[in-house]
Amino acid sequence: MCLHTPVPKGSLVPLTRRPQRRASTTIALAASLVVCLLAVAGCTTEPLDVGALTDPSTAQLRDGARIATLPSRDPVPVEHDPAASSTASRIVAIDRNGTLGATVYALGLGPNVVGLSGSTTFPAAAGVPRVTDPGHAVNVEKVLAQRPTIVLAGADSTPSGSLGQLRSAGIEVVEFTGERSVAGTPELLRRVAEALGARQAGEKLVQRTQAQIDAARSSLPDPTGDPTMAFLYIRGDRLILLAGPGSGADDLIVNLGGRDAGTEAGLSASFTMVSTESLMRVDPDVILVMTQGAETVGGLDGVAQLPAVAGTSAGRAGRIIAMDETEVLAFGPDTGLVLGTLREAIYR
């Protein structure tokens, strides 16, 4: 979810008291940032239900703020010049968090890519035309201008009807769910490979990614202490959203051995506006943010100085971890590396 990505669906609902529930393993992104900002003035917040939260052991946690960076900014191909179908000769990949484009490059088919969404920002793709407008809206004219043989697109692509227009123009369009999770990553990679006729490379990519996921999980401290982790979507000091069930962050946190603060506190939406008092009551042990979001308040030091953060256990110990917005919730070929890198940043 990028800085120019719409604010997540469900971000403008009041905080409600609900029984404790298990973390969801899906990600749902929608609703534009402009609409959110126009509505902020009418938002209300209520105290979170913190009755079920208990003080975890934090002996395993690493103090201090840090930016978690992957070993490589580019997806590493599993093959060079892999076998693929003729329809993969000119590929356009469009989705809100750049996962489809990253997967194509990880398969080794980067040279065949002729169009990408604006959320695909890794260096290897810098020279590829962007075929989306602000807000990730598909620009049909830009797509057609690239003369694609196949378009890979998120099923939640906007505006509605844009993918239908491409099909009407005779373009093969393959849609992929916008719901993402650690467990669902291998199937997503496999489906992209199958759409491009690159099954052999796809299986290699699935095996590599699953091995990295397994390695990250097995390297977690045992026990982790079940720290409460809060994922904050920050856009300036007046727009702070707490991730909850269905955000993707909840699944990420569970796979990092933590408890998702939003889910544990009974949030009913994927992202919810929080007040200073609400976040202090949740009192997370660790706070995760997107690097670009942190930059809107002056970096990690700025995040630590936000009143909502400064009064928490995470804020007092400086346990604030940032990762690039194009990586942290992508759930693509680097999922295992994301988990491993965050584990190194969170635990001793």
Backbone torsions as a table, in degrees:
resi	resn	phi	psi	omega
1	MET	NA	117.2	-169.8
2	CYS	-97.6	168.1	179.2
3	LEU	-57.5	-34.8	178.4
4	HIS	-93.5	11.2	177.2
5	THR	-82.4	144.5	176.5
6	PRO	-57.3	148.9	174.3
7	VAL	-60.8	138.2	-174.6
8	PRO	-59.2	150.0	178.3
9	LYS	-58.3	141.0	176.4
10	GLY	85.3	9.7	-173.8
11	SER	-76.4	-15.2	-174.2
12	LEU	-114.9	48.0	177.3
13	VAL	-117.1	150.7	178.9
14	PRO	-65.3	154.2	173.7
15	LEU	-74.3	135.5	-177.0
16	THR	-124.7	156.2	176.5
17	ARG	-89.4	122.3	-179.8
18	ARG	-139.4	157.0	176.3
19	PRO	-63.2	158.9	176.8
20	GLN	-60.8	141.5	-179.3
21	ARG	-140.2	160.4	-180.0
22	ARG	-75.5	153.9	-179.0
23	ALA	-69.9	140.4	174.5
24	SER	-78.5	163.5	179.4
25	THR	-122.5	33.9	178.1
26	THR	-127.2	163.8	177.1
27	ILE	-127.3	130.9	-179.7
28	ALA	-127.8	120.1	-179.7
29	LEU	-122.9	129.7	176.4
30	ALA	-163.6	-167.6	175.8
31	ALA	60.7	131.0	-173.2
32	SER	-83.3	153.6	178.7
33	LEU	-62.3	-36.8	-179.7
34	VAL	-60.8	-46.4	179.5
35	VAL	-60.9	-41.6	-179.6
36	CYS	-61.5	-46.5	-177.3
37	LEU	-64.0	-35.4	178.1
38	LEU	-67.4	-27.8	-175.8
39	ALA	-94.5	-9.7	-174.0
40	VAL	-54.9	-39.3	-176.0
41	ALA	-60.2	-25.2	-177.8
42	GLY	-96.2	4.1	-176.5
43	CYS	-77.1	147.0	174.3
44	THR	-126.6	156.9	176.9
45	THR	-130.8	153.0	175.8
46	GLU	-127.1	158.9	178.2
47	PRO	-58.4	141.3	177.0
48	LEU	-75.8	155.9	176.4
49	ASP	-81.9	101.2	-178.0
50	VAL	-106.4	12.5	-177.3
51	GLY	-63.1	-30.5	-176.9
52	ALA	-86.4	-9.1	-177.5
53	LEU	-81.1	131.9	177.1
54	THR	-119.2	159.9	-179.8
55	ASP	-74.1	116.5	179.0
56	PRO	-84.6	162.9	170.3
57	SER	-72.4	128.2	-179.3
58	THR	-109.9	19.6	-175.9
59	ALA	-61.7	-25.5	-176.0
60	GLN	-89.4	-6.2	-172.1
61	LEU	-83.9	145.1	178.8
62	ARG	-93.1	125.9	178.4
63	ASP	-80.8	156.0	177.1
64	GLY	101.7	144.3	179.4
65	ALA	-81.7	149.3	178.3
66	ARG	-159.1	156.5	173.5
67	ILE	-99.6	122.7	179.8
68	ALA	-88.7	121.2	-174.6
69	THR	-121.2	132.8	178.9
70	LEU	-69.8	156.9	-179.8
71	PRO	-57.8	-33.3	179.1
72	SER	-136.9	140.3	177.7
73	ARG	-78.3	-19.6	179.8
74	ASP	-101.0	145.2	171.0
75	PRO	-61.6	135.6	-179.6
76	VAL	-91.1	119.2	-177.5
77	PRO	-65.6	141.1	174.6
78	VAL	-81.8	-21.9	176.7
79	GLU	-143.6	157.8	171.5
80	HIS	-111.8	129.3	-176.4
81	ASP	56.1	56.7	-179.5
82	PRO	-71.1	157.1	175.4
83	ALA	-66.3	133.9	-179.5
84	ALA	-151.8	166.7	-179.9
85	SER	-77.3	164.9	179.9
86	SER	-64.8	-25.2	179.6
87	THR	-70.1	-11.7	-179.5
88	ALA	-91.9	14.6	-176.0
89	SER	-74.6	-29.8	178.2
90	ARG	-138.4	100.4	-170.2
91	ILE	-105.3	133.7	168.2
92	VAL	-115.0	129.7	-179.8
93	ALA	-123.0	122.9	-174.4
94	ILE	-132.4	118.4	167.0
95	ASP	-160.4	166.2	-169.3
96	ARG	-66.1	-31.1	-177.0
97	ASN	-115.1	12.3	173.3
98	GLY	75.9	10.7	-176.3
99	THR	-65.7	-40.8	-177.3
100	LEU	-65.1	-43.6	178.1
101	GLY	-62.5	-43.7	178.9
102	ALA	-61.5	-37.1	179.5
103	THR	-66.4	-42.0	178.5
104	VAL	-59.8	-43.5	179.2
105	TYR	-66.8	-38.3	179.4
106	ALA	-66.8	-27.0	175.9
107	LEU	-73.7	-14.9	-177.5
108	GLY	96.3	11.7	-176.8
109	LEU	-104.1	19.8	178.4
110	GLY	-54.6	-40.7	179.6
111	PRO	-61.7	-17.4	-178.7
112	ASN	-91.7	-3.3	-176.4
113	VAL	-82.2	128.1	-178.7
114	VAL	-118.2	-4.2	179.5
115	GLY	-162.7	141.5	-178.1
116	LEU	-141.3	163.8	173.5
117	SER	-80.0	158.7	-178.2
118	GLY	-63.0	-17.6	-179.0
119	SER	-79.7	-6.7	178.6
120	THR	-90.3	104.4	-168.1
121	THR	-121.6	5.4	-177.6
122	PHE	-69.1	151.6	-171.7
123	PRO	-55.9	-37.8	-176.8
124	ALA	-61.5	-22.0	-177.8
125	ALA	-101.3	10.3	-172.8
126	ALA	-60.0	-33.3	-175.9
127	GLY	-90.1	1.1	-177.5
128	VAL	-84.8	133.9	179.2
129	PRO	-58.6	141.4	174.3
130	ARG	-93.1	133.6	-173.5
131	VAL	-115.5	17.4	176.0
132	THR	-119.2	154.9	176.6
133	ASP	-97.6	173.4	176.6
134	PRO	-52.0	139.8	-176.2
135	GLY	85.8	8.3	178.4
136	HIS	67.8	20.0	177.1
137	ALA	-69.9	131.9	179.3
138	VAL	-69.7	128.2	175.5
139	ASN	-98.4	101.0	-173.9
140	VAL	-58.0	-41.7	-178.7
141	GLU	-62.3	-42.1	179.1
142	LYS	-65.1	-38.3	178.5
143	VAL	-64.2	-49.6	-178.1
144	LEU	-62.3	-32.6	-179.5
145	ALA	-63.9	-20.8	179.3
146	GLN	-87.4	-3.0	178.8
147	ARG	49.9	55.0	-177.2
148	PRO	-71.7	150.2	171.9
149	THR	-92.4	-19.7	177.5
150	ILE	-156.3	144.3	176.4
151	VAL	-121.6	123.2	172.8
152	LEU	-99.1	125.6	-172.9
153	ALA	-143.5	149.3	172.9
154	GLY	-69.2	139.9	-179.4
155	ALA	-65.2	-17.4	179.4
156	ASP	-94.9	18.3	-179.8
157	SER	-61.0	144.0	177.2
158	THR	-122.4	159.5	-4.5
159	PRO	-71.5	159.4	179.1
160	SER	-60.5	137.1	-178.8
161	GLY	96.9	-13.0	-177.8
162	SER	-65.7	-40.4	178.9
163	LEU	-69.3	-34.1	175.6
164	GLY	-63.2	-37.4	177.4
165	GLN	-63.2	-39.0	178.7
166	LEU	-66.1	-41.3	177.3
167	ARG	-63.6	-39.8	179.2
168	SER	-62.9	-25.7	178.5
169	ALA	-84.6	3.9	176.8
170	GLY	89.9	11.9	-179.2
171	ILE	-90.6	135.6	173.9
172	GLU	-74.3	123.5	-179.6
173	VAL	-120.8	126.4	177.2
174	VAL	-114.6	123.2	-176.7
175	GLU	-99.4	147.5	179.9
176	PHE	-129.7	141.5	-179.4
177	THR	-60.2	147.4	175.4
178	GLY	-84.7	-5.4	179.2
179	GLU	-80.5	123.1	-174.9
180	ARG	-127.1	148.1	177.7
181	SER	-159.5	166.0	176.5
182	VAL	-62.1	-47.8	-178.0
183	ALA	-64.7	-30.2	-178.0
184	GLY	-85.4	-5.9	-176.2
185	THR	-61.1	-48.7	-178.9
186	PRO	-56.5	-41.0	-179.8
187	GLU	-67.2	-37.4	177.0
188	LEU	-62.4	-46.5	179.1
189	LEU	-60.9	-42.0	-179.4
190	ARG	-64.1	-40.8	-179.5
191	ARG	-66.4	-39.0	177.2
192	VAL	-63.1	-45.4	180.0
193	ALA	-61.7	-42.0	179.8
194	GLU	-64.5	-38.3	179.5
195	ALA	-62.9	-28.1	-177.8
196	LEU	-99.9	3.9	-179.7
197	GLY	67.9	28.8	-177.5
198	ALA	-117.4	54.4	-174.0
199	ARG	-63.2	-40.2	-178.3
200	GLN	-63.0	-48.1	177.3
201	ALA	-63.7	-35.1	179.5
202	GLY	-62.1	-44.0	179.4
203	GLU	-66.1	-37.1	176.1
204	LYS	-62.7	-41.0	-179.5
205	LEU	-67.7	-41.1	178.0
206	VAL	-61.0	-45.9	-178.5
207	GLN	-63.4	-42.6	179.9
208	ARG	-65.2	-45.0	-178.4
209	THR	-65.2	-43.5	179.5
210	GLN	-63.8	-38.5	178.5
211	ALA	-63.4	-39.1	178.5
212	GLN	-68.7	-38.0	176.2
213	ILE	-63.2	-46.9	-179.6
214	ASP	-61.9	-40.1	-179.6
215	ALA	-65.0	-40.6	179.5
216	ALA	-64.7	-42.7	-179.8
217	ARG	-65.0	-43.6	-176.1
218	SER	-69.3	-19.2	-179.3
219	SER	-89.3	-1.7	177.1
220	LEU	-64.9	144.8	175.3
221	PRO	-57.8	146.9	179.3
222	ASP	-129.7	106.0	2.4
223	PRO	-84.0	161.7	178.0
224	THR	-80.7	-19.4	-174.1
225	GLY	89.0	1.2	179.4
226	ASP	49.0	52.7	-179.4
227	PRO	-65.0	144.9	174.9
228	THR	-82.0	124.2	-178.8
229	MET	-118.6	135.3	178.5
230	ALA	-114.3	129.1	174.1
231	PHE	-99.6	118.2	-178.2
232	LEU	-108.6	130.9	172.4
233	TYR	-97.5	111.7	-173.3
234	ILE	-115.3	130.9	171.9
235	ARG	-137.9	80.8	-174.5
236	GLY	83.5	167.2	-174.3
237	ASP	-76.6	-1.8	179.8
238	ARG	-109.3	-0.7	178.0
239	LEU	-130.2	96.1	179.1
240	ILE	-126.2	118.2	-179.2
241	LEU	-114.0	138.0	176.6
242	LEU	-99.1	126.1	178.9
243	ALA	-72.3	148.1	179.3
244	GLY	-143.1	-152.1	-176.7
245	PRO	-62.5	134.3	178.5
246	GLY	85.6	4.5	-178.1
247	SER	-86.1	-19.3	-170.9
248	GLY	93.9	-36.6	177.1
249	ALA	-64.6	-34.0	179.0
250	ASP	-61.5	-42.4	179.6
251	ASP	-68.7	-40.8	178.0
252	LEU	-58.3	-46.8	-177.1
253	ILE	-64.7	-42.6	177.8
254	VAL	-59.7	-40.3	179.6
255	ASN	-74.1	-9.3	173.8
256	LEU	-98.4	9.7	177.2
257	GLY	80.4	17.0	-178.7
258	GLY	-112.4	-178.4	173.7
259	ARG	-112.9	129.6	-179.6
260	ASP	-72.3	121.5	-175.7
261	ALA	-60.3	-42.5	-178.5
262	GLY	-64.8	-43.0	179.5
263	THR	-68.5	-45.0	-179.6
264	GLU	-62.1	-31.8	-178.3
265	ALA	-85.8	0.9	173.6
266	GLY	87.8	21.7	176.2
267	LEU	-63.4	146.5	-180.0
268	SER	-105.8	-8.9	-178.3
269	ALA	-117.2	161.8	-177.7
270	SER	-66.2	-38.4	176.6
271	PHE	-138.0	134.8	-175.9
272	THR	-135.4	136.0	175.6
273	MET	-64.2	138.5	-179.7
274	VAL	-125.9	145.6	174.8
275	SER	-89.9	168.1	176.8
276	THR	-57.4	-45.3	-177.5
277	GLU	-64.4	-38.9	-178.2
278	SER	-64.1	-47.1	-178.2
279	LEU	-67.4	-35.2	178.0
280	MET	-65.7	-33.5	178.3
281	ARG	-70.9	-36.6	176.3
282	VAL	-66.2	-37.6	174.7
283	ASP	51.3	64.5	179.4
284	PRO	-66.7	151.0	176.1
285	ASP	-82.7	-28.7	-179.3
286	VAL	-137.7	141.2	175.7
287	ILE	-120.1	128.7	176.5
288	LEU	-107.4	137.7	178.5
289	VAL	-140.7	165.6	171.6
290	MET	-85.9	139.9	-178.1
291	THR	-55.8	-44.1	-178.0
292	GLN	-67.0	-33.2	175.9
293	GLY	-67.3	-41.2	177.9
294	ALA	-60.8	-35.6	-178.8
295	GLU	-64.6	-23.0	179.9
296	THR	-74.0	-11.0	176.8
297	VAL	-121.7	17.2	176.7
298	GLY	96.5	21.5	178.2
299	GLY	87.9	-167.8	-176.6
300	LEU	-63.0	-35.2	176.5
301	ASP	-62.9	-38.4	178.4
302	GLY	-66.1	-39.0	176.7
303	VAL	-61.9	-45.3	-178.1
304	ALA	-62.2	-27.5	-177.9
305	GLN	-88.9	-7.8	176.1
306	LEU	-61.4	132.5	-178.6
307	PRO	-53.8	-36.5	-178.8
308	ALA	-66.9	-27.1	-178.0
309	VAL	-93.9	-41.3	-173.7
310	ALA	-58.8	-29.4	-177.4
311	GLY	-89.1	6.9	-180.0
312	THR	-100.5	164.9	175.9
313	SER	-59.8	-40.7	178.6
314	ALA	-61.8	-44.0	-179.5
315	GLY	-65.3	-42.7	-178.5
316	ARG	-65.5	-34.9	179.6
317	ALA	-91.7	-2.8	-179.1
318	GLY	70.5	21.8	-178.3
319	ARG	-83.1	73.7	-179.6
320	ILE	-122.3	118.9	-175.5
321	ILE	-115.4	128.1	178.3
322	ALA	-114.1	144.7	173.2
323	MET	-142.0	150.8	-178.2
324	ASP	-55.1	138.6	-177.2
325	GLU	-63.3	-24.6	180.0
326	THR	-82.7	-3.9	-176.9
327	GLU	-116.4	-41.9	-164.9
328	VAL	-64.8	-36.2	179.6
329	LEU	-118.6	25.2	-177.6
330	ALA	-74.9	-37.8	-177.7
331	PHE	52.4	49.7	179.4
332	GLY	-117.2	-146.7	-175.0
333	PRO	-65.3	-17.4	179.8
334	ASP	-101.5	17.2	-176.8
335	THR	-55.4	-45.2	179.5
336	GLY	-63.8	-37.7	178.5
337	LEU	-68.4	-37.0	176.4
338	VAL	-61.0	-47.9	179.5
339	LEU	-61.2	-45.4	-178.5
340	GLY	-64.7	-40.5	-179.7
341	THR	-67.6	-42.0	177.5
342	LEU	-67.1	-38.3	177.4
343	ARG	-58.1	-44.1	179.7
344	GLU	-61.8	-35.3	-177.9
345	ALA	-77.2	-29.2	-173.8
346	ILE	-88.8	-44.0	-172.3
347	TYR	-105.2	154.8	174.7
348	ARG	-72.6	NA	NA
